[in-house]
């Protein structure tokens, strides 16, 4: 009797395995891809059902550059330009500047107002479904995508989930880790005198930048009110309040990632500043005093700004320029196929 039970069990297992093989008959053997994070970064959290592989990364890259992702010709790379650190020029400046696509895999809060949360898969699901409003019928009628998604994901019908998973595969590899500052952290580069003095300003109470732009990720991924406005005349200026409806969140925005910051020409959630000089001057003397101003901005001696000298402002900007990663903005593995 026991022998019969064992035989029956093996038959069931074999049948299930054969059925799975038959159902996913077009699946190919995928090539695992090892993501190497920047030095001193925490471990990257990757969902177990979307482990990186060469083929899916390439598929996500195709989608990133494909106007067919939307019905109006929009696509990711239209606003996220590689030569600018995957952010935009004024040509594509619509409601607000886009946050750069760089090292996103370590974040859980996305968008200026923190309206999207979770994993990269969650973010990309929002992008394809709600932002681009991808037409699934159209995508499913593109033979190349139909074949690739069948081979890589084993699906006969492409859904938002598979689109999001493929795009998460690619954006997870978009890692900047070869700037002068990255090399400095590894002992492979030296800073000039002005850059070193700027570094001291950035990482001490003198400039207080490091509390939000944490080392080495250059963003704490949290929401802060830094005194940009005292009145919130535009809905976009209300920031995280638009998500929570909590008055304590008025004017709070996600800390921007400073990787390749010197390549940008628009700063803050509405692009009000056009240069690093303007941004530094805001923190130096332009802060508005509001009831929910971040405590970092209200420390003794800071209530009226940083009070940096012209030389100190120059040195701080020289240090910010060490975050530029020329490898990242020229790496062909991130460019269009």
Secondary structure, 3 states (H helix, E strand, C coil): CHHHHHHHHHHHHHHHHHHHHHHCCCCCCCCECCCCCCCCCCCCCCCHHHCCEHHHHHHHHHHHCCHHHCCCCCCHHHHCEHHHCCECCHHHCCCCCCCCCCCHHHCCEECCCCCEECCHHHHHHHHHHHHCCCCHHHHHCCHHHHHHHHHHHCCCCCCHHHHHHHHHHHHCCCCCCCCHHHHHHCCCCCCCHHHHHHHHHHCCCCCCHHHCCCCCCCCCCCEECCCCCCCCCCHHHHECHHHHCCHHHCCEEECCCCCCHHHCCCECCCCCECCHHHHHHHHHHHCCCCCCCCHHHHCCCCCCCCCCCHHHHHHHHHHHHHHCCCCCCCCHHHCCC
